[in-house]
Amino acid sequence: MTRLLFVIPLVLPLALMASTASAQQRPGQDACARDVSRFCRDKMNDGDQIVLACLKQNRTRISKACQQTMASHGQ
């Protein structure tokens, strides 16, 4: 039990740092997350390129924020 109490303070900050880093690496993903779940849910496990193709096919239906993010990334 004593070991567990020493490990928790070390693991928690590392987990928080990892989640913060992953969020910082994908800022535009938040803008399209809802659109992906609405229009491309069945393709989410097929890879990023397949999801991107799905978003492009649904470009007229996706949110303005997602459209702007895609345009800013040359899509």
N, C-alpha and C positions, 0 to 999 in steps of 0.2 A: 504494500500500500504506500509506503514511503517513497519508493521509486516512482510510482505513478504521479505523485504530487510534484516531483521534481521535473518530470518529463513534460507535463501539461504546459507550464509556463514557457518552455522552449519551443514546443510544436505550434501553439496557437499563433504567435507572431509570424512564424514562417508561413503558415497557411494564409494569413491575412496579406502578407507581402505578395505571395504568389497570385492571389485573386486580384489584387490591385494591379499587378503587373500585366496580367492577362487582359484586364479591362482597358488598360492604357494602350495596349497593342492593337485593339480593334475598336477605335472610336466610332466609325461609321456603321458598325454592325448593329449598334443599338437603334439607329434610325430605321433599319430594315427588319429588325427582329419580328415585329408584329406582322409585317407583310409576308415574311417567310412562313410564319406559322399559319397565316390565313390562306395563302395562295399556293405554297410550296411544301406543305407539311409532309406529304408523301415522298418528297425528294430529299428531306433533311439528312438522311443517312447515306446519300449517294455521292457526297463530296461537294466541295465549294463551287466547282465549275458547273455542276448540274443545277445547283440552287441558283447560281447567277443566271444561267440560261432560263430558268423558270421565271425569275424576276423580270428578265428582259421580255419574255413572252407576255407577261402581265403588266408591262410598264404603264399602260393607261389606267390600270386599276390600283396600283400601289400608291402609297402616300407621297405627298410632295417632298417630305424630308428624305425619304428613301430615293426618290427620283433625283434629288439634288446630290445626294451622296454618291449615287452611281455615276452621275454626270461628272462630278469632281474627280472621280477615279477613272475617267475615260470610258465609261460604259454607257 
